[in-house]
Amino acid sequence: MLLAAAASTWADDEPAFRAAGAEAAAGPAQPGMSSLQAVVLGAVEGITEFLPISSTGHLLIVQKLLGLGRTPEQKSASDAYAICIQLGAILAVFVISFGRIRRMVLGIFGKDPQGLRLLGKLAAAFVPAAVIGLFFEDRLKSYLFGPWPIAAAWLAGGVFILLALRRKGAEGGRALEELTWREALIIGVAQCFALWPGVSRSLATLAAAVLLGLSLPAAVEFSFLLGLVTLGAATVYEGLKQGREIVALFGWVNPVLGLVVAGITAFVAVRWMIGYLTKRSMAVFGWYRIGLAGVATALILTGVL
């Protein structure tokens, strides 16, 4: 609930944040992102990336509150960095899931058939979002990367959790090894909804997996692994496409600082989430999303966003 509490004070802190953003963008001799802004963005990314609350939605809102993205060039670089900063969270989950990843690598060399099957299912789940994201990227950014669409997605996702997933606990359901190819593809199709900022890739994949009959721990693990593939591909694509633009406007020191903070906070957040969901339901995330949608709506109506 820390993020929700912080969001309620952002309106008061906005002049300072905007001053920092204006100072950072004052001239080409200075990086367009301060160390404070990098730390805030990194913490937001790390905490929210693998929780079912939408990291992209959080980052786009926080960027506006920090004063980033005032010019078309800075907005383009800021949106690209919101994707590239995922690298920190990816590395954190790579460490946590290293055992399972090792089995998949062994499967490639014919030493773990089960690991190879899981890798194939992850590839199948990755394809739908990759195709849609590649062909409709510009249109998605034009229509959905704004405060109102994000607030609406937060609200809809929160209601969905409370109605459909609230009673889904850790007990019951099938193991990850029992996931079928058809189910993997369905989870991949569900991931496409997360191309709408605010929906949450984690929520879309978790919900699909649980509703298909996987146990919550199995659904969480598959969501994490699919995230490594999807987020990794998106980060590489965006980095190659706009990496020079990011460095030109923001330098490289502060963006790297944000990645490091994202990795540390993601490691803590993922560990917490795994422990929490082994004992409790996802209802807390539903209420959080609904509350955050209310805060975002208030900030929009008051002109802060």
LUMRODREN-914769 format. One record per residue (C-alpha): x, y, z; residue in one letter. Coordinates in Angstrom, 1 decimal. Example, Ala and Ser with C-alpha at 12.3 -4.5 7.8 and 13.67 -1.06 7.14 Angstrom:
2
[lumdo [12.3,-4.5,7.8],A]
[lumdo [13.7,-1.1,7.1],S]
This chain:
305
[lumdo [0.0,0.0,0.0],M]
[lumdo [3.1,2.2,0.1],L]
[lumdo [2.6,3.2,-3.6],L]
[lumdo [-1.0,4.2,-3.0],A]
[lumdo [0.0,6.3,0.0],A]
[lumdo [2.8,8.0,-2.0],A]
[lumdo [0.4,8.7,-4.9],A]
[lumdo [-1.9,10.7,-2.7],S]
[lumdo [1.0,13.1,-1.9],T]
[lumdo [2.4,13.5,-5.4],W]
[lumdo [0.1,16.4,-6.0],A]
[lumdo [1.7,18.4,-3.2],D]
[lumdo [5.2,17.4,-4.3],D]
[lumdo [4.6,18.1,-8.0],E]
[lumdo [6.3,21.6,-8.1],P]
[lumdo [9.5,20.1,-6.8],A]
[lumdo [9.3,17.2,-9.2],F]
[lumdo [8.5,19.4,-12.1],R]
[lumdo [11.4,21.7,-11.1],A]
[lumdo [13.7,18.8,-11.1],A]
[lumdo [12.5,17.7,-14.5],G]
[lumdo [12.8,21.2,-15.9],A]
[lumdo [16.3,21.6,-14.5],E]
[lumdo [17.3,18.3,-16.0],A]
[lumdo [16.0,19.3,-19.4],A]
[lumdo [17.4,22.8,-19.3],A]
[lumdo [20.3,22.2,-21.7],G]
[lumdo [22.2,19.6,-23.6],P]
[lumdo [25.2,19.9,-21.2],A]
[lumdo [23.1,18.3,-18.5],Q]
[lumdo [21.4,14.9,-18.5],P]
[lumdo [17.7,15.1,-18.8],G]
[lumdo [17.2,12.8,-15.8],M]
[lumdo [18.3,13.5,-12.3],S]
[lumdo [19.6,10.8,-9.9],S]
[lumdo [16.5,11.3,-7.8],L]
[lumdo [14.3,10.7,-10.8],Q]
[lumdo [16.3,7.6,-11.8],A]
[lumdo [15.9,6.1,-8.3],V]
[lumdo [12.2,6.8,-8.1],V]
[lumdo [11.6,5.3,-11.6],L]
[lumdo [13.8,2.3,-10.7],G]
[lumdo [11.9,1.7,-7.4],A]
[lumdo [8.5,2.0,-9.1],V]
[lumdo [9.5,-0.4,-11.9],E]
[lumdo [11.1,-3.0,-9.5],G]
[lumdo [8.2,-3.0,-7.1],I]
[lumdo [5.4,-3.2,-9.7],T]
[lumdo [6.8,-5.2,-12.6],E]
[lumdo [5.8,-8.7,-11.4],F]
[lumdo [2.9,-7.7,-9.2],L]
[lumdo [-0.5,-7.7,-10.9],P]
[lumdo [-0.8,-3.9,-10.8],I]
[lumdo [0.9,-2.8,-14.0],S]
[lumdo [4.4,-1.4,-14.0],S]
[lumdo [3.9,0.4,-17.3],T]
[lumdo [0.9,2.2,-15.9],G]
[lumdo [2.8,3.3,-12.8],H]
[lumdo [5.8,4.4,-14.8],L]
[lumdo [3.9,6.5,-17.3],L]
[lumdo [2.0,8.3,-14.5],I]
[lumdo [5.1,8.8,-12.4],V]
[lumdo [7.0,10.2,-15.4],Q]
[lumdo [4.4,12.8,-15.8],K]
[lumdo [4.6,13.7,-12.1],L]
[lumdo [8.4,13.9,-12.3],L]
[lumdo [8.1,16.3,-15.2],G]
[lumdo [9.7,14.0,-17.7],L]
[lumdo [8.4,13.9,-21.3],G]
[lumdo [7.5,17.6,-21.8],R]
[lumdo [8.9,17.7,-25.3],T]
[lumdo [8.2,15.2,-28.0],P]
[lumdo [11.8,14.1,-28.0],E]
[lumdo [11.9,13.7,-24.2],Q]
[lumdo [8.6,11.9,-24.1],K]
[lumdo [9.8,9.4,-26.8],S]
[lumdo [13.0,8.7,-24.8],A]
[lumdo [11.0,8.5,-21.5],S]
[lumdo [8.6,6.0,-23.0],D]
[lumdo [11.5,3.9,-24.3],A]
[lumdo [13.3,4.0,-21.0],Y]
[lumdo [10.1,2.8,-19.3],A]
[lumdo [10.5,-0.4,-21.3],I]
[lumdo [14.3,-0.6,-21.1],C]
[lumdo [14.3,-0.2,-17.3],I]
[lumdo [12.6,-3.6,-17.1],Q]
[lumdo [16.1,-5.1,-17.5],L]
[lumdo [16.7,-4.7,-13.8],G]
[lumdo [13.6,-6.6,-12.9],A]
[lumdo [14.4,-9.2,-15.5],I]
[lumdo [17.8,-9.9,-14.0],L]
[lumdo [16.2,-10.2,-10.5],A]
[lumdo [13.7,-12.8,-11.6],V]
[lumdo [16.5,-14.6,-13.6],F]
[lumdo [18.3,-15.1,-10.3],V]
[lumdo [15.2,-16.3,-8.5],I]
[lumdo [14.2,-18.7,-11.3],S]
[lumdo [17.7,-19.8,-12.1],F]
[lumdo [17.0,-23.5,-11.3],G]
[lumdo [14.1,-23.7,-13.7],R]
[lumdo [16.0,-21.8,-16.4],I]
[lumdo [19.0,-24.1,-16.0],R]
[lumdo [16.7,-27.1,-16.7],R]
[lumdo [15.4,-25.4,-19.9],M]
[lumdo [19.0,-24.8,-21.1],V]
[lumdo [19.8,-28.4,-20.4],L]
[lumdo [16.8,-29.4,-22.4],G]
[lumdo [18.2,-27.6,-25.4],I]
[lumdo [21.1,-30.0,-25.2],F]
[lumdo [18.9,-33.0,-24.8],G]
[lumdo [19.6,-33.5,-21.1],K]
[lumdo [16.2,-32.5,-19.7],D]
[lumdo [13.1,-33.3,-21.9],P]
[lumdo [10.7,-31.7,-19.4],Q]
[lumdo [12.8,-28.5,-19.4],G]
[lumdo [12.7,-28.5,-23.2],L]
[lumdo [8.9,-28.9,-23.3],R]
[lumdo [8.5,-26.0,-20.9],L]
[lumdo [10.8,-23.8,-23.1],L]
[lumdo [8.7,-24.7,-26.1],G]
[lumdo [5.5,-23.8,-24.3],K]
[lumdo [7.0,-20.4,-23.2],L]
[lumdo [7.9,-19.8,-26.9],A]
[lumdo [4.3,-20.5,-27.9],A]
[lumdo [2.9,-18.2,-25.3],A]
[lumdo [5.3,-15.4,-26.3],F]
[lumdo [4.3,-15.3,-30.0],V]
[lumdo [0.8,-13.6,-29.8],P]
[lumdo [2.0,-10.6,-27.9],A]
[lumdo [5.1,-10.3,-30.0],A]
[lumdo [3.1,-10.3,-33.2],V]
[lumdo [0.5,-7.7,-32.0],I]
[lumdo [3.1,-5.5,-30.4],G]
[lumdo [5.3,-5.5,-33.5],L]
[lumdo [2.6,-4.5,-35.9],F]
[lumdo [0.4,-2.3,-33.7],F]
[lumdo [3.0,-0.6,-31.5],E]
[lumdo [2.5,3.0,-32.8],D]
[lumdo [-1.3,2.7,-32.7],R]
[lumdo [-1.2,1.3,-29.1],L]
[lumdo [1.0,4.1,-27.9],K]
[lumdo [-1.2,6.7,-29.6],S]
[lumdo [-4.5,5.6,-28.1],Y]
[lumdo [-3.6,3.8,-24.8],L]
[lumdo [-0.5,5.5,-23.3],F]
[lumdo [-2.5,8.2,-21.4],G]
[lumdo [-3.8,8.8,-17.9],P]
[lumdo [-7.5,8.0,-18.7],W]
[lumdo [-6.9,4.7,-20.4],P]
[lumdo [-4.5,3.7,-17.6],I]
[lumdo [-7.0,4.6,-14.8],A]
[lumdo [-9.7,2.7,-16.6],A]
[lumdo [-7.5,-0.4,-16.9],A]
[lumdo [-6.6,-0.2,-13.2],W]
[lumdo [-10.2,-0.1,-12.3],L]
[lumdo [-11.3,-2.9,-14.6],A]
[lumdo [-8.5,-5.1,-13.4],G]
[lumdo [-9.2,-4.5,-9.8],G]
[lumdo [-12.9,-5.4,-10.2],V]
[lumdo [-11.9,-8.5,-12.2],F]
[lumdo [-9.6,-9.7,-9.4],I]
[lumdo [-12.3,-9.3,-6.8],L]
[lumdo [-14.9,-11.0,-8.8],L]
[lumdo [-13.0,-13.8,-10.5],A]
[lumdo [-9.8,-14.4,-8.6],L]
[lumdo [-10.4,-13.4,-5.0],R]
[lumdo [-11.0,-16.9,-3.7],R]
[lumdo [-8.2,-18.5,-5.7],K]
[lumdo [-5.6,-19.5,-3.2],G]
[lumdo [-2.4,-21.6,-3.2],A]
[lumdo [-4.2,-24.9,-2.7],E]
[lumdo [-5.6,-26.9,-5.6],G]
[lumdo [-4.9,-26.9,-9.2],G]
[lumdo [-2.3,-28.6,-11.4],R]
[lumdo [1.4,-28.4,-11.4],A]
[lumdo [3.4,-26.5,-14.0],L]
[lumdo [4.5,-29.7,-15.7],E]
[lumdo [0.8,-30.5,-16.5],E]
[lumdo [0.4,-27.3,-18.6],L]
[lumdo [-0.7,-28.2,-22.1],T]
[lumdo [0.4,-26.6,-25.4],W]
[lumdo [-3.1,-25.3,-25.9],R]
[lumdo [-3.2,-23.8,-22.5],E]
[lumdo [0.2,-22.1,-23.0],A]
[lumdo [-1.1,-20.5,-26.2],L]
[lumdo [-4.2,-19.3,-24.4],I]
[lumdo [-2.1,-17.7,-21.7],I]
[lumdo [-0.1,-16.0,-24.5],G]
[lumdo [-3.3,-14.6,-26.0],V]
[lumdo [-4.3,-13.3,-22.6],A]
[lumdo [-0.9,-11.6,-22.3],Q]
[lumdo [-1.9,-9.5,-25.3],C]
[lumdo [-4.3,-7.5,-23.1],F]
[lumdo [-1.3,-6.3,-21.2],A]
[lumdo [-0.3,-4.2,-24.2],L]
[lumdo [-2.9,-1.8,-22.7],W]
[lumdo [-0.9,0.0,-19.9],P]
[lumdo [-2.7,-0.5,-16.6],G]
[lumdo [-3.9,-4.0,-17.4],V]
[lumdo [-0.7,-5.7,-16.1],S]
[lumdo [1.1,-8.5,-17.9],R]
[lumdo [1.4,-10.3,-14.6],S]
[lumdo [-2.4,-10.1,-14.0],L]
[lumdo [-3.3,-11.2,-17.5],A]
[lumdo [-1.0,-14.3,-17.4],T]
[lumdo [-1.8,-15.2,-13.8],L]
[lumdo [-5.5,-14.9,-14.3],A]
[lumdo [-5.5,-17.0,-17.5],A]
[lumdo [-3.3,-19.7,-15.9],A]
[lumdo [-5.4,-20.0,-12.7],V]
[lumdo [-8.7,-20.0,-14.6],L]
[lumdo [-7.3,-22.8,-16.8],L]
[lumdo [-6.7,-24.9,-13.7],G]
[lumdo [-3.1,-24.4,-12.7],L]
[lumdo [-2.3,-24.0,-9.0],S]
[lumdo [-1.5,-20.4,-8.0],L]
[lumdo [2.2,-21.3,-7.4],P]
[lumdo [2.4,-22.8,-10.9],A]
[lumdo [0.7,-19.9,-12.4],A]
[lumdo [3.1,-17.4,-10.7],V]
[lumdo [6.1,-19.4,-11.9],E]
[lumdo [4.9,-19.6,-15.5],F]
[lumdo [4.0,-15.8,-15.4],S]
[lumdo [7.5,-15.0,-14.2],F]
[lumdo [9.2,-17.2,-16.8],L]
[lumdo [7.0,-15.8,-19.6],L]
[lumdo [7.9,-12.4,-18.3],G]
[lumdo [11.6,-13.1,-18.8],L]
[lumdo [11.0,-13.9,-22.4],V]
[lumdo [8.5,-11.2,-23.2],T]
[lumdo [10.1,-8.4,-21.3],L]
[lumdo [13.6,-9.4,-22.4],G]
[lumdo [12.5,-9.3,-26.1],A]
[lumdo [10.8,-5.9,-25.6],A]
[lumdo [13.8,-4.5,-23.8],T]
[lumdo [16.3,-5.6,-26.5],V]
[lumdo [13.9,-4.3,-29.3],Y]
[lumdo [13.4,-0.9,-27.6],E]
[lumdo [17.1,-0.6,-26.6],G]
[lumdo [18.3,-1.2,-30.2],L]
[lumdo [15.6,1.1,-31.6],K]
[lumdo [15.9,4.1,-29.2],Q]
[lumdo [19.0,3.4,-27.0],G]
[lumdo [21.0,6.2,-28.6],R]
[lumdo [18.1,8.6,-28.0],E]
[lumdo [17.9,7.6,-24.3],I]
[lumdo [21.6,8.2,-23.8],V]
[lumdo [21.6,11.5,-25.8],A]
[lumdo [18.9,13.0,-23.6],L]
[lumdo [19.4,11.3,-20.2],F]
[lumdo [23.1,10.3,-20.3],G]
[lumdo [24.0,6.8,-19.2],W]
[lumdo [24.9,7.1,-15.5],V]
[lumdo [21.4,7.8,-14.2],N]
[lumdo [19.6,5.3,-16.5],P]
[lumdo [21.9,2.6,-15.3],V]
[lumdo [21.3,3.7,-11.7],L]
[lumdo [17.6,3.2,-12.3],G]
[lumdo [18.2,-0.3,-13.6],L]
[lumdo [20.2,-1.2,-10.5],V]
[lumdo [17.5,0.1,-8.2],V]
[lumdo [14.8,-1.7,-10.3],A]
[lumdo [16.8,-5.0,-9.9],G]
[lumdo [17.1,-4.7,-6.1],I]
[lumdo [13.5,-3.7,-5.5],T]
[lumdo [12.2,-6.3,-7.9],A]
[lumdo [14.1,-9.1,-6.1],F]
[lumdo [12.5,-8.0,-2.8],V]
[lumdo [9.0,-7.6,-4.3],A]
[lumdo [9.0,-11.0,-6.0],V]
[lumdo [10.2,-12.7,-2.9],R]
[lumdo [7.4,-11.0,-1.0],W]
[lumdo [4.8,-11.9,-3.6],M]
[lumdo [5.7,-15.6,-3.7],I]
[lumdo [5.5,-15.8,0.1],G]
[lumdo [2.2,-13.8,0.3],Y]
[lumdo [0.3,-15.8,-2.3],L]
[lumdo [1.2,-19.1,-0.7],T]
[lumdo [-1.0,-18.1,2.2],K]
[lumdo [-3.5,-15.5,0.9],R]
[lumdo [-5.6,-14.6,-2.1],S]
[lumdo [-5.0,-11.9,-4.7],M]
[lumdo [-7.8,-9.7,-3.2],A]
[lumdo [-5.3,-7.1,-1.9],V]
[lumdo [-4.2,-6.4,-5.4],F]
[lumdo [-7.8,-5.9,-6.5],G]
[lumdo [-8.4,-3.3,-3.8],W]
[lumdo [-5.1,-1.6,-4.5],Y]
[lumdo [-5.9,-1.2,-8.2],R]
[lumdo [-9.4,0.2,-7.5],I]
[lumdo [-7.9,2.7,-5.0],G]
[lumdo [-5.1,3.7,-7.4],L]
[lumdo [-7.7,4.2,-10.2],A]
[lumdo [-9.5,6.6,-7.8],G]
[lumdo [-6.3,8.5,-7.0],V]
[lumdo [-5.4,8.7,-10.7],A]
[lumdo [-8.8,10.0,-11.6],T]
[lumdo [-8.6,12.7,-8.9],A]
[lumdo [-5.2,13.8,-10.2],L]
[lumdo [-6.5,13.9,-13.8],I]
[lumdo [-9.6,16.0,-12.8],L]
[lumdo [-7.5,18.4,-10.8],T]
[lumdo [-5.1,19.0,-13.7],G]
[lumdo [-2.1,17.4,-12.1],V]
[lumdo [-1.9,14.7,-14.8],L]
